[in-house]
Amino acid sequence: MERNSQMEFIYDDEYLLVVNKPAGLLAVPGRGEDKQDCLSKRIQQRHPNALIVHRLDMATSGLIVFARGIAMQRRLSQMFSERIVIKRYVAVVAGKLEPETGEVNLPVGADWLNRPRQKVDMTEGKTALTHYRVIANNTDATRVALEPVTGRTHQLRVHMNAIGHPVVGDRLYDGPSAQRLMLHACHLCLPHPHTNAPLEFDCPAAF
C-alpha cells in the first residue's frame, strides 16, 4: 500500500486542481474514525475551497480532479455526467487478454449480499461500457489500457473479472496476489471549466 505517500499536484489554478492520488488513500472520508484521513481533507488543508468532483477507489492510484468552489464543482460535475471528460487507465490483469482490442458492455449493480462488491446484473444493473487495448501480454498477465465510457462503481474491476481477467492485486474480485491493486488513472482530457481551453494530463503508473 502507498497510503502514506505524498500526494502530487499535477495542475493548480484558481478554478480546478488535478492531483495524483496514492494507492491506499481514500478519496473522501469513510465511516468510522479510522477512515477520516483522505485525499479531500489533505487537499483542503492547502486549498480550503477544493471540492470533490469524481472519485477513485481507495486501492486505485492516479489522476483525480477537484473543483475550486461550488460553481466550478457544478460545471465539472456536468462535464463528467455528460461524458465530455475522457479518462484512461492502465492495469495489469491476469492471463493473456485476447483479442488485443475490444469492449466490455455489461450492466453493473450492487452485490447487496457481498457489499462493497459490485456485480454484473443483467436485470437491475446500470449500463456500463469499457473499451480496452492491450499494451503488452504474455501467458500469465496482460498490461492493458482501459477507457470507461460510463462511470459505475468498480466498473473496470468488475468488467475485467467478468471476462476472466481480474486485475492483479484485486483482493475484492479474486485477482492474483500483489502488494497493491494494479490499476492507475493515467490520462485525463477535458475543457477548462472557465476558459474552455483544452486540458490534457498524463501520469505514468508506478508499476
N, C-alpha and C positions, 0 to 999 in steps of 0.2 A: 504493500500500500504506500501511497505518496501523500497521506493526509497532511503531514507537516511541511510539505514542500511549499516554497514561496510562490504565490500566485504571480503571474506575469501579465502586465498591462501591454496589450498589443496596440491599442488605439485609445486616445483620450482627448475629447474636446468638450465643449460646453453642452453638447446635445446627446452624446452617447459614449459608451465605453465598450471596448472589446477586450476580453480577458481570457487567458489560457488557464482553465481550471485544472488543478491537480486531481488525479485519480484518488478516490477515497475521501473526498471532501464533499459534504452536502452542498447543493446549490442554495437551498433555503432551509430555515430551521425545521427540524422534525419534532416528533412528540417525545417529551422527556428531557430532563436536564442534561443528559449526556449527548443530546443531539442539537444543542444550541449553537455550537461552533459551525459556521457555514460560510460559503463564499460571499453571500449578500451582506452579512454582518461585517465581514472583514473589509469589503469594499466601502461600506457606508462609514467606516471609521475614517476613511480618506475622502470620500465624496458622500456627504450626508443625504443628498438628493438622488442618489442612484437607486433605481427601481428595476426589479426583475422583469424580463420580457418573455423569456423562454427558459427551459431547464435542460440540464443534462443529468443522467443518473449519477448517483454518488460514485459508482465504480468507474464511470466513463470520464476521460480527460478531454481537454480541448477547448475550442473557441465557444464563448458564450457572450451574448450581448446584454448590456444594461442600458436603460434609458436614464437621462438626466432630467428628472421632473415628470410630472403626470401627463403633460401634453405630449411629450416625446414618447412616453410609455404607450399612450393610446395609438399614436401614429405607428410605432414599431410593431405593436401587437397586431394592428390591422395588416401590416405587411406580411407578417408570419401567417395570419389566418387566411389571407388571400393568396398565399404561396408565391409571393413576389421574391422572397428570400431563398436563395439557393444554398443548400447545406450539403456538405460531403464529408464522409467519414472514411477512415481506414481501419481495417480489422484483420486479425488473423483468425481463421476459422478452421475447424477440424476437417481433415480429409482433403481430397482433391476435388475442387469445385468445378463442375462442368455443366453446360458449356461455358465458355470464357466470358460471355456477356449474357445478360438476361434480366428478368424481373420476377419478383415475388408479389403476387396480387392475392392476398389472403386477409379476410377481416380479422381484427384483433379485439378482444374484450377481456374483462377481468376474470381471473380464475378464482372465484369467491371462496372456494374451499381451500385454496392454497395461496392466499394472499401473502406477499405482494406480487406473486406471479401473475402474468397475463397469459392468454392462450389464443390460438386460432379458434374462432367461434363463428361457424357458418350461418347460424340463425340470429344471434343477437349482437355479434361483433360489429365494430365500425370499419368501414372501408379503409384498407391500408395497402399502400403500394410502395415497393422499394425497387430501385434499379441497382444492378451490380455489374462490376467489371473486374475480372481477375488481373492482378498486378503480377503475381508470381505464384507458382504452386508446385507441390510435389505430392507424393502419396500420403504424407502424414498431415500436411497443413497447407492452407492457401492464404496468401495475402491478397486482400480484395478491397476495392473502393466501393463504398455503399452510398447511394443517394436516396434518401427518403423523400418521396413526393408528399406524403402525409406525415403527420407527427404524433402518432399514437404512443402511449406509454410502452416502453420496452420494445417498440416496433422492430428495430433491427435485430435485437436479440431473439425475439420470438420468431421472426421470419427465417433467420439463419438456422435456428433449431428445427423449425418446421420442415425444412428441406434436407435435414440430415447433416447439417454442417454448423453445429453450435460454436459460438465464439469461444476461443481459448481463454481459460481463466474465468468463465462464467459459471459460478457455483450455483446460481439460481436456476439455470437452464441446462445443467449437466454437461457443461463444456469441459474439455480436458484441463487438468490442473495446471496452474501457473501462479506466479506471485501477484498478478493483477489481471483485471479484465483487459483483453487486448482489443480495445475499442477506443478510438480517438477522433474527436471532431476536428478535422484538419483544414476545412475550407469553408468560407462564408462569402457570399456575394449579395449585395443589397444596395439600393439607392440611399443616399444620405437622407435622413428624415426631415431635415430642414432645407438643404440646398438642392436635393435630388441628384447630386453628383454621384456617379458610380463608385462604390467602395468594394474592394476585394481584399480578403485576408487569407493568408496561408500560414499554417503552424504545423511543422512536421511532428510525427509521433515519436515518442521516446523509445519505442520498441521496434 
